[in-house]
Amino acid sequence: MAMELGPGITRRCPCGAFTVVLTSKTKENPGRRFYKCGVVFGENHIFKWADDAHLEEIEAMAAKQSVMEQDLIKIKEQLLEMKKDITEIVEVVAALSTKIRK
């Protein structure tokens, strides 16, 4: 049996060959696209249905996007805190400047 390596689109077979995209001509899966080893078909060489691989890629990208959105929220919160700190520093500097001038 052919092997399926990890989620998403596999670009290389464990043997080192690039994968190719072909179209099934079988009765069970007519017209269905798949990735396979560009050199050998069989045990220890990659085989994965393209629709499964694409769905896995989309799911992985959605998860990454979610993490990035959470990171962005944290960065915005930190930026607001920094703006508050800067405002306080400006006020202290202004007060000290006033005292020094007197």
N, CA, C and O atoms as a Tinker XYZ file with bonds, in Angstrom:
   408  protein
     1  N      0.840000   -1.187000    0.000000    73     2
     2  CA     0.000000    0.000000    0.000000    64     1     3
     3  C      0.880000    1.243000    0.000000    63     2     4     5
     4  O      1.918000    1.278000    0.661000    81     3
     5  N      0.462000    2.258000   -0.741000    73     3     6
     6  CA     1.193000    3.522000   -0.793000    64     5     7
     7  C      1.050000    4.246000    0.539000    63     6     8     9
     8  O      0.094000    4.013000    1.279000    81     7
     9  N      1.990000    5.116000    0.840000    73     7    10
    10  CA     1.955000    5.811000    2.121000    64     9    11
    11  C      1.472000    7.246000    1.967000    63    10    12    13
    12  O      1.559000    7.847000    0.897000    81    11
    13  N      0.963000    7.768000    3.069000    73    11    14
    14  CA     0.494000    9.145000    3.118000    64    13    15
    15  C      1.305000    9.851000    4.191000    63    14    16    17
    16  O      1.228000    9.480000    5.362000    81    15
    17  N      2.073000   10.851000    3.818000    73    15    18
    18  CA     2.944000   11.548000    4.762000    64    17    19
    19  C      2.292000   12.803000    5.299000    63    18    20    21
    20  O      2.043000   13.736000    4.535000    81    19
    21  N      2.012000   12.854000    6.566000    73    19    22
    22  CA     1.550000   14.064000    7.238000    64    21    23
    23  C      0.428000   14.811000    6.544000    63    22    24    25
    24  O     -0.015000   14.434000    5.460000    81    23
    25  N     -0.022000   15.877000    7.188000    73    23    26
    26  CA    -1.119000   16.666000    6.644000    64    25    27
    27  C     -0.679000   17.562000    5.487000    63    26    28    29
    28  O      0.496000   17.911000    5.366000    81    27
    29  N     -1.623000   17.920000    4.656000    73    27    30
    30  CA    -1.362000   18.873000    3.583000    64    29    31
    31  C     -0.772000   18.244000    2.335000    63    30    32    33
    32  O     -0.741000   17.026000    2.164000    81    31
    33  N     -0.310000   19.123000    1.481000    73    31    34
    34  CA     0.245000   18.709000    0.192000    64    33    35
    35  C      1.698000   18.285000    0.392000    63    34    36    37
    36  O      2.524000   19.076000    0.847000    81    35
    37  N      1.999000   17.061000    0.057000    73    35    38
    38  CA     3.360000   16.549000    0.164000    64    37    39
    39  C      4.058000   16.788000   -1.158000    63    38    40    41
    40  O      3.608000   16.315000   -2.202000    81    39
    41  N      5.150000   17.517000   -1.113000    73    39    42
    42  CA     5.825000   17.888000   -2.350000    64    41    43
    43  C      6.929000   16.913000   -2.748000    63    42    44    45
    44  O      7.360000   16.879000   -3.900000    81    43
    45  N      7.379000   16.120000   -1.773000    73    43    46
    46  CA     8.415000   15.115000   -2.058000    64    45    47
    47  C      8.053000   13.796000   -1.398000    63    46    48    49
    48  O      7.495000   13.759000   -0.302000    81    47
    49  N      8.373000   12.750000   -2.070000    73    47    50
    50  CA     8.198000   11.397000   -1.559000    64    49    51
    51  C      9.382000   11.092000   -0.631000    63    50    52    53
    52  O     10.446000   11.692000   -0.783000    81    51
    53  N      9.217000   10.184000    0.313000    73    51    54
    54  CA    10.364000    9.814000    1.156000    64    53    55
    55  C     11.573000    9.327000    0.352000    63    54    56    57
    56  O     12.702000    9.384000    0.840000    81    55
    57  N     11.349000    8.855000   -0.856000    73    55    58
    58  CA    12.477000    8.398000   -1.680000    64    57    59
    59  C     13.262000    9.570000   -2.262000    63    58    60    61
    60  O     14.332000    9.385000   -2.841000    81    59
    61  N     12.710000   10.800000   -2.099000    73    59    62
    62  CA    13.391000   11.990000   -2.596000    64    61    63
    63  C     12.814000   12.543000   -3.885000    63    62    64    65
    64  O     13.113000   13.676000   -4.263000    81    63
    65  N     11.992000   11.757000   -4.563000    73    63    66
    66  CA    11.398000   12.214000   -5.821000    64    65    67
    67  C     10.303000   13.237000   -5.545000    63    66    68    69
    68  O      9.645000   13.185000   -4.506000    81    67
    69  N     10.113000   14.158000   -6.470000    73    67    70
    70  CA     9.010000   15.104000   -6.365000    64    69    71
    71  C      7.698000   14.373000   -6.608000    63    70    72    73
    72  O      7.653000   13.377000   -7.329000    81    71
    73  N      6.634000   14.879000   -5.999000    73    71    74
    74  CA     5.321000   14.286000   -6.257000    64    73    75
    75  C      4.751000   14.878000   -7.538000    63    74    76    77
    76  O      5.127000   15.975000   -7.952000    81    75
    77  N      3.854000   14.149000   -8.150000    73    75    78
    78  CA     3.144000   14.615000   -9.335000    64    77    79
    79  C      1.653000   14.541000   -9.042000    63    78    80    81
    80  O      1.212000   13.798000   -8.166000    81    79
    81  N      0.887000   15.324000   -9.791000    73    79    82
    82  CA    -0.563000   15.299000   -9.644000    64    81    83
    83  C     -1.137000   14.605000  -10.867000    63    82    84    85
    84  O     -0.872000   14.995000  -12.004000    81    83
    85  N     -1.918000   13.584000  -10.617000    73    83    86
    86  CA    -2.539000   12.825000  -11.704000    64    85    87
    87  C     -4.047000   12.754000  -11.475000    63    86    88    89
    88  O     -4.544000   13.128000  -10.412000    81    87
    89  N     -4.752000   12.280000  -12.467000    73    87    90
    90  CA    -6.196000   12.124000  -12.374000    64    89    91
    91  C     -6.553000   10.651000  -12.440000    63    90    92    93
    92  O     -6.110000    9.921000  -13.326000    81    91
    93  N     -7.369000   10.232000  -11.476000    73    91    94
    94  CA    -7.784000    8.835000  -11.418000    64    93    95
    95  C     -8.690000    8.489000  -12.588000    63    94    96    97
    96  O     -9.539000    9.282000  -12.996000    81    95
    97  N     -8.496000    7.309000  -13.110000    73    95    98
    98  CA    -9.351000    6.803000  -14.185000    64    97    99
    99  C    -10.064000    5.530000  -13.744000    63    98   100   101
   100  O    -10.594000    4.785000  -14.568000    81    99
   101  N    -10.071000    5.289000  -12.429000    73    99   102
   102  CA   -10.713000    4.089000  -11.919000    64   101   103
   103  C    -12.223000    4.261000  -11.874000    63   102   104   105
   104  O    -12.735000    5.380000  -11.891000    81   103
   105  N    -12.918000    3.151000  -11.817000    73   103   106
   106  CA   -14.367000    3.167000  -11.731000    64   105   107
   107  C    -14.827000    3.776000  -10.404000    63   106   108   109
   108  O    -15.840000    4.473000  -10.353000    81   107
   109  N    -14.072000    3.505000   -9.324000    73   107   110
   110  CA   -14.428000    3.991000   -7.990000    64   109   111
   111  C    -14.204000    5.489000   -7.812000    63   110   112   113
   112  O    -14.942000    6.134000   -7.067000    81   111
   113  N    -13.207000    6.051000   -8.477000    73   111   114
   114  CA   -12.841000    7.467000   -8.299000    64   113   115
   115  C    -12.556000    8.159000   -9.632000    63   114   116   117
   116  O    -11.484000    8.742000   -9.793000    81   115
   117  N    -13.470000    8.110000  -10.576000    73   115   118
   118  CA   -13.185000    8.704000  -11.887000    64   117   119
   119  C    -13.003000   10.218000  -11.786000    63   118   120   121
   120  O    -13.817000   10.913000  -11.177000    81   119
   121  N    -11.942000   10.707000  -12.382000    73   119   122
   122  CA   -11.687000   12.144000  -12.429000    64   121   123
   123  C    -11.145000   12.737000  -11.142000    63   122   124   125
   124  O    -10.894000   13.941000  -11.088000    81   123
   125  N    -10.959000   11.942000  -10.113000    73   123   126
   126  CA   -10.457000   12.453000   -8.840000    64   125   127
   127  C     -8.941000   12.623000   -8.926000    63   126   128   129
   128  O     -8.228000   11.707000   -9.336000    81   127
   129  N     -8.460000   13.794000   -8.538000    73   127   130
   130  CA    -7.030000   14.107000   -8.615000    64   129   131
   131  C     -6.302000   13.549000   -7.393000    63   130   132   133
   132  O     -6.876000   13.452000   -6.308000    81   131
   133  N     -5.032000   13.185000   -7.582000    73   131   134
   134  CA    -4.228000   12.675000   -6.470000    64   133   135
   135  C     -2.761000   13.009000   -6.665000    63   134   136   137
   136  O     -2.287000   13.224000   -7.780000    81   135
   137  N     -2.056000   13.046000   -5.534000    73   135   138
   138  CA    -0.605000   13.223000   -5.529000    64   137   139
   139  C      0.031000   11.848000   -5.378000    63   138   140   141
   140  O     -0.463000   11.004000   -4.630000    81   139
   141  N      1.127000   11.631000   -6.094000    73   139   142
   142  CA     1.863000   10.383000   -5.944000    64   141   143
   143  C      3.324000   10.641000   -6.237000    63   142   144   145
   144  O      3.691000   11.660000   -6.822000    81   143
   145  N      4.142000    9.707000   -5.823000    73   143   146
   146  CA     5.569000    9.767000   -6.122000    64   145   147
   147  C      5.737000    9.882000   -7.634000    63   146   148   149
   148  O      5.081000    9.174000   -8.399000    81   147
   149  N      6.621000   10.779000   -8.053000    73   147   150
   150  CA     6.839000   10.970000   -9.479000    64   149   151
   151  C      7.645000    9.871000  -10.134000    63   150   152   153
   152  O      7.816000    9.868000  -11.353000    81   151
   153  N      8.149000    8.928000   -9.330000    73   151   154
   154  CA     8.999000    7.874000   -9.873000    64   153   155
   155  C      8.363000    6.495000   -9.738000    63   154   156   157
   156  O      8.315000    5.729000  -10.701000    81   155
   157  N      7.873000    6.181000   -8.526000    73   155   158
   158  CA     7.406000    4.822000   -8.248000    64   157   159
   159  C      6.019000    4.875000   -7.624000    63   158   160   161
   160  O      5.721000    5.773000   -6.836000    81   159
   161  N      5.174000    3.917000   -7.976000    73   159   162
   162  CA     3.883000    3.771000   -7.317000    64   161   163
   163  C      3.933000    2.494000   -6.501000    63   162   164   165
   164  O      4.236000    1.424000   -7.029000    81   163
   165  N      3.640000    2.602000   -5.233000    73   163   166
   166  CA     3.627000    1.395000   -4.417000    64   165   167
   167  C      4.000000    1.667000   -2.986000    63   166   168   169
   168  O      4.080000    2.811000   -2.540000    81   167
   169  N      4.225000    0.580000   -2.279000    73   167   170
   170  CA     4.556000    0.649000   -0.861000    64   169   171
   171  C      5.771000    1.533000   -0.633000    63   170   172   173
   172  O      6.731000    1.509000   -1.403000    81   171
   173  N      5.712000    2.324000    0.453000    73   171   174
   174  CA     6.784000    3.240000    0.846000    64   173   175
   175  C      6.950000    4.423000   -0.100000    63   174   176   177
   176  O      7.981000    5.094000   -0.069000    81   175
   177  N      5.954000    4.688000   -0.938000    73   175   178
   178  CA     5.974000    5.867000   -1.803000    64   177   179
   179  C      4.644000    6.602000   -1.634000    63   178   180   181
   180  O      3.597000    5.994000   -1.412000    81   179
   181  N      4.720000    7.901000   -1.744000    73   179   182
   182  CA     3.576000    8.766000   -1.406000    64   181   183
   183  C      2.378000    8.572000   -2.338000    63   182   184   185
   184  O      2.519000    8.392000   -3.548000    81   183
   185  N      1.202000    8.616000   -1.725000    73   183   186
   186  CA    -0.070000    8.671000   -2.451000    64   185   187
   187  C     -1.039000    9.415000   -1.544000    63   186   188   189
   188  O     -1.201000    9.065000   -0.375000    81   187
   189  N     -1.683000   10.446000   -2.091000    73   187   190
   190  CA    -2.682000   11.177000   -1.320000    64   189   191
   191  C     -3.678000   11.815000   -2.280000    63   190   192   193
   192  O     -3.300000   12.393000   -3.299000    81   191
   193  N     -4.954000   11.700000   -1.936000    73   191   194
   194  CA    -5.992000   12.340000   -2.735000    64   193   195
   195  C     -5.831000   13.856000   -2.615000    63   194   196   197
   196  O     -5.624000   14.377000   -1.520000    81   195
   197  N     -5.925000   14.552000   -3.732000    73   195   198
   198  CA    -5.715000   16.000000   -3.760000    64   197   199
   199  C     -6.746000   16.742000   -2.920000    63   198   200   201
   200  O     -6.403000   17.698000   -2.224000    81   199
   201  N     -8.012000   16.312000   -2.976000    73   199   202
   202  CA    -9.034000   17.030000   -2.205000    64   201   203
   203  C     -8.770000   16.921000   -0.709000    63   202   204   205
   204  O     -9.006000   17.881000    0.024000    81   203
   205  N     -8.289000   15.776000   -0.240000    73   203   206
   206  CA    -7.928000   15.616000    1.172000    64   205   207
   207  C     -6.746000   16.518000    1.524000    63   206   208   209
   208  O     -6.752000   17.191000    2.554000    81   207
   209  N     -5.736000   16.523000    0.660000    73   207   210
   210  CA    -4.538000   17.334000    0.895000    64   209   211
   211  C     -4.894000   18.821000    0.945000    63   210   212   213
   212  O     -4.389000   19.553000    1.795000    81   211
   213  N     -5.755000   19.262000    0.044000    73   211   214
   214  CA    -6.129000   20.680000    0.003000    64   213   215
   215  C     -6.913000   21.075000    1.246000    63   214   216   217
   216  O     -6.693000   22.151000    1.802000    81   215
   217  N     -7.817000   20.223000    1.680000    73   215   218
   218  CA    -8.586000   20.490000    2.890000    64   217   219
   219  C     -7.641000   20.594000    4.100000    63   218   220   221
   220  O     -7.808000   21.481000    4.937000    81   219
   221  N     -6.673000   19.711000    4.192000    73   219   222
   222  CA    -5.705000   19.761000    5.284000    64   221   223
   223  C     -4.890000   21.056000    5.244000    63   222   224   225
   224  O     -4.590000   21.636000    6.288000    81   223
   225  N     -4.536000   21.503000    4.051000    73   223   226
   226  CA    -3.794000   22.763000    3.911000    64   225   227
   227  C     -4.643000   23.932000    4.408000    63   226   228   229
   228  O     -4.147000   24.800000    5.126000    81   227
   229  N     -5.913000   23.955000    4.029000    73   227   230
   230  CA    -6.816000   25.032000    4.446000    64   229   231
   231  C     -6.982000   25.026000    5.964000    63   230   232   233
   232  O     -6.959000   26.082000    6.597000    81   231
   233  N     -7.150000   23.847000    6.545000    73   231   234
   234  CA    -7.294000   23.744000    8.002000    64   233   235
   235  C     -6.035000   24.238000    8.712000    63   234   236   237
   236  O     -6.129000   24.929000    9.726000    81   235
   237  N     -4.871000   23.894000    8.194000    73   235   238
   238  CA    -3.615000   24.341000    8.796000    64   237   239
   239  C     -3.481000   25.859000    8.696000    63   238   240   241
   240  O     -3.042000   26.508000    9.646000    81   239
   241  N     -3.855000   26.424000    7.558000    73   239   242
   242  CA    -3.788000   27.872000    7.383000    64   241   243
   243  C     -4.775000   28.576000    8.308000    63   242   244   245
   244  O     -4.458000   29.634000    8.852000    81   243
   245  N     -5.955000   28.015000    8.495000    73   243   246
   246  CA    -6.947000   28.602000    9.396000    64   245   247
   247  C     -6.424000   28.609000   10.830000    63   246   248   249
   248  O     -6.618000   29.584000   11.555000    81   247
   249  N     -5.771000   27.542000   11.237000    73   247   250
   250  CA    -5.209000   27.479000   12.588000    64   249   251
   251  C     -4.112000   28.534000   12.762000    63   250   252   253
   252  O     -4.051000   29.205000   13.793000    81   251
   253  N     -3.256000   28.677000   11.764000    73   251   254
   254  CA    -2.197000   29.686000   11.823000    64   253   255
   255  C     -2.791000   31.089000   11.870000    63   254   256   257
   256  O     -2.300000   31.951000   12.599000    81   255
   257  N     -3.841000   31.316000   11.097000    73   255   258
   258  CA    -4.488000   32.624000   11.079000    64   257   259
   259  C     -5.065000   32.946000   12.457000    63   258   260   261
   260  O     -4.968000   34.082000   12.919000    81   259
   261  N     -5.655000   31.965000   13.105000    73   259   262
   262  CA    -6.221000   32.166000   14.432000    64   261   263
   263  C     -5.130000   32.579000   15.429000    63   262   264   265
   264  O     -5.330000   33.489000   16.234000    81   263
   265  N     -3.998000   31.913000   15.370000    73   263   266
   266  CA    -2.880000   32.256000   16.255000    64   265   267
   267  C     -2.407000   33.680000   15.967000    63   266   268   269
   268  O     -2.141000   34.446000   16.893000    81   267
   269  N     -2.303000   34.031000   14.702000    73   267   270
   270  CA    -1.858000   35.375000   14.328000    64   269   271
   271  C     -2.841000   36.433000   14.811000    63   270   272   273
   272  O     -2.427000   37.501000   15.261000    81   271
   273  N     -4.133000   36.149000   14.724000    73   271   274
   274  CA    -5.140000   37.093000   15.198000    64   273   275
   275  C     -5.006000   37.310000   16.702000    63   274   276   277
   276  O     -5.105000   38.443000   17.172000    81   275
   277  N     -4.781000   36.237000   17.465000    73   275   278
   278  CA    -4.582000   36.363000   18.911000    64   277   279
   279  C     -3.312000   37.159000   19.221000    63   278   280   281
   280  O     -3.300000   37.987000   20.132000    81   279
   281  N     -2.254000   36.907000   18.466000    73   279   282
   282  CA    -1.010000   37.659000   18.650000    64   281   283
   283  C     -1.234000   39.141000   18.369000    63   282   284   285
   284  O     -0.708000   39.993000   19.084000    81   283
   285  N     -2.003000   39.451000   17.344000    73   283   286
   286  CA    -2.280000   40.838000   16.993000    64   285   287
   287  C     -3.070000   41.534000   18.102000    63   286   288   289
   288  O     -2.810000   42.698000   18.409000    81   287
   289  N     -4.019000   40.839000   18.696000    73   287   290
   290  CA    -4.784000   41.405000   19.810000    64   289   291
   291  C     -3.844000   41.748000   20.964000    63   290   292   293
   292  O     -3.957000   42.818000   21.561000    81   291
   293  N     -2.915000   40.841000   21.279000    73   291   294
   294  CA    -1.950000   41.092000   22.361000    64   293   295
   295  C     -1.063000   42.287000   22.039000    63   294   296   297
   296  O     -0.780000   43.108000   22.912000    81   295
   297  N     -0.625000   42.385000   20.793000    73   295   298
   298  CA     0.238000   43.500000   20.385000    64   297   299
   299  C     -0.518000   44.818000   20.518000    63   298   300   301
   300  O      0.046000   45.808000   20.983000    81   299
   301  N     -1.780000   44.841000   20.119000    73   299   302
   302  CA    -2.587000   46.065000   20.247000    64   301   303
   303  C     -2.742000   46.462000   21.715000    63   302   304   305
   304  O     -2.672000   47.645000   22.049000    81   303
   305  N     -2.952000   45.479000   22.589000    73   303   306
   306  CA    -3.068000   45.763000   24.024000    64   305   307
   307  C     -1.760000   46.334000   24.565000    63   306   308   309
   308  O     -1.769000   47.286000   25.346000    81   307
   309  N     -0.633000   45.750000   24.146000    73   307   310
   310  CA     0.672000   46.245000   24.589000    64   309   311
   311  C      0.918000   47.658000   24.082000    63   310   312   313
   312  O      1.498000   48.480000   24.793000    81   311
   313  N      0.486000   47.946000   22.867000    73   311   314
   314  CA     0.655000   49.279000   22.293000    64   313   315
   315  C     -0.149000   50.307000   23.082000    63   314   316   317
   316  O      0.337000   51.411000   23.327000    81   315
   317  N     -1.364000   49.963000   23.479000    73   315   318
   318  CA    -2.175000   50.871000   24.295000    64   317   319
   319  C     -1.496000   51.146000   25.639000    63   318   320   321
   320  O     -1.485000   52.280000   26.119000    81   319
   321  N     -0.933000   50.097000   26.238000    73   319   322
   322  CA    -0.219000   50.276000   27.508000    64   321   323
   323  C      0.990000   51.189000   27.317000    63   322   324   325
   324  O      1.262000   52.045000   28.160000    81   323
   325  N      1.708000   51.012000   26.224000    73   323   326
   326  CA     2.873000   51.863000   25.958000    64   325   327
   327  C      2.455000   53.316000   25.762000    63   326   328   329
   328  O      3.140000   54.227000   26.227000    81   327
   329  N      1.341000   53.537000   25.082000    73   327   330
   330  CA     0.845000   54.908000   24.885000    64   329   331
   331  C      0.497000   55.550000   26.217000    63   330   332   333
   332  O      0.767000   56.732000   26.429000    81   331
   333  N     -0.105000   54.774000   27.119000    73   331   334
   334  CA    -0.430000   55.292000   28.454000    64   333   335
   335  C      0.854000   55.647000   29.200000    63   334   336   337
   336  O      0.943000   56.701000   29.831000    81   335
   337  N      1.848000   54.758000   29.123000    73   335   338
   338  CA     3.126000   55.015000   29.789000    64   337   339
   339  C      3.784000   56.284000   29.243000    63   338   340   341
   340  O      4.312000   57.088000   30.011000    81   339
   341  N      3.753000   56.460000   27.947000    73   339   342
   342  CA     4.357000   57.644000   27.325000    64   341   343
   343  C      3.632000   58.902000   27.784000    63   342   344   345
   344  O      4.268000   59.917000   28.065000    81   343
   345  N      2.318000   58.841000   27.860000    73   343   346
   346  CA     1.533000   59.991000   28.324000    64   345   347
   347  C      1.938000   60.355000   29.747000    63   346   348   349
   348  O      2.120000   61.532000   30.061000    81   347
   349  N      2.081000   59.347000   30.611000    73   347   350
   350  CA     2.500000   59.596000   31.993000    64   349   351
   351  C      3.905000   60.202000   32.044000    63   350   352   353
   352  O      4.159000   61.123000   32.819000    81   351
   353  N      4.804000   59.688000   31.227000    73   351   354
   354  CA     6.177000   60.207000   31.192000    64   353   355
   355  C      6.182000   61.660000   30.746000    63   354   356   357
   356  O      6.899000   62.477000   31.325000    81   355
   357  N      5.409000   61.995000   29.744000    73   355   358
   358  CA     5.324000   63.378000   29.244000    64   357   359
   359  C      4.800000   64.295000   30.343000    63   358   360   361
   360  O      5.299000   65.407000   30.517000    81   359
   361  N      3.799000   63.832000   31.084000    73   359   362
   362  CA     3.247000   64.636000   32.178000    64   361   363
   363  C      4.288000   64.868000   33.268000    63   362   364   365
   364  O      4.404000   65.980000   33.782000    81   363
   365  N      5.044000   63.838000   33.627000    73   363   366
   366  CA     6.089000   63.981000   34.650000    64   365   367
   367  C      7.176000   64.938000   34.172000    63   366   368   369
   368  O      7.621000   65.796000   34.935000    81   367
   369  N      7.601000   64.805000   32.937000    73   367   370
   370  CA     8.634000   65.689000   32.383000    64   369   371
   371  C      8.134000   67.135000   32.385000    63   370   372   373
   372  O      8.881000   68.054000   32.721000    81   371
   373  N      6.879000   67.332000   32.011000    73   371   374
   374  CA     6.314000   68.687000   32.003000    64   373   375
   375  C      6.293000   69.269000   33.416000    63   374   376   377
   376  O      6.630000   70.435000   33.616000    81   375
   377  N      5.894000   68.452000   34.397000    73   375   378
   378  CA     5.853000   68.917000   35.786000    64   377   379
   379  C      7.247000   69.247000   36.285000    63   378   380   381
   380  O      7.430000   70.261000   36.958000    81   379
   381  N      8.242000   68.414000   35.971000    73   379   382
   382  CA     9.612000   68.679000   36.378000    64   381   383
   383  C     10.163000   69.920000   35.699000    63   382   384   385
   384  O     10.885000   70.699000   36.322000    81   383
   385  N      9.835000   70.109000   34.445000    73   383   386
   386  CA    10.282000   71.303000   33.725000    64   385   387
   387  C      9.734000   72.567000   34.381000    63   386   388   389
   388  O     10.436000   73.572000   34.501000    81   387
   389  N      8.486000   72.506000   34.800000    73   387   390
   390  CA     7.844000   73.660000   35.463000    64   389   391
   391  C      8.559000   73.966000   36.780000    63   390   392   393
   392  O      8.821000   75.129000   37.088000    81   391
   393  N      8.877000   72.919000   37.565000    73   391   394
   394  CA     9.551000   73.111000   38.846000    64   393   395
   395  C     10.957000   73.666000   38.651000    63   394   396   397
   396  O     11.407000   74.517000   39.418000    81   395
   397  N     11.652000   73.180000   37.618000    73   395   398
   398  CA    13.024000   73.643000   37.366000    64   397   399
   399  C     13.028000   75.114000   36.970000    63   398   400   401
   400  O     13.933000   75.847000   37.367000    81   399
   401  N     12.068000   75.553000   36.217000    73   399   402
   402  CA    11.996000   76.944000   35.740000    64   401   403
   403  C     11.701000   77.918000   36.888000    63   402   404   405
   404  O     12.036000   79.098000   36.782000    81   403
   405  N     11.100000   77.464000   37.951000    73   403   406
   406  CA    10.743000   78.328000   39.076000    64   405   407
   407  C     11.923000   78.648000   39.888000    63   406   408
   408  O     11.813000   79.367000   40.880000    81   407
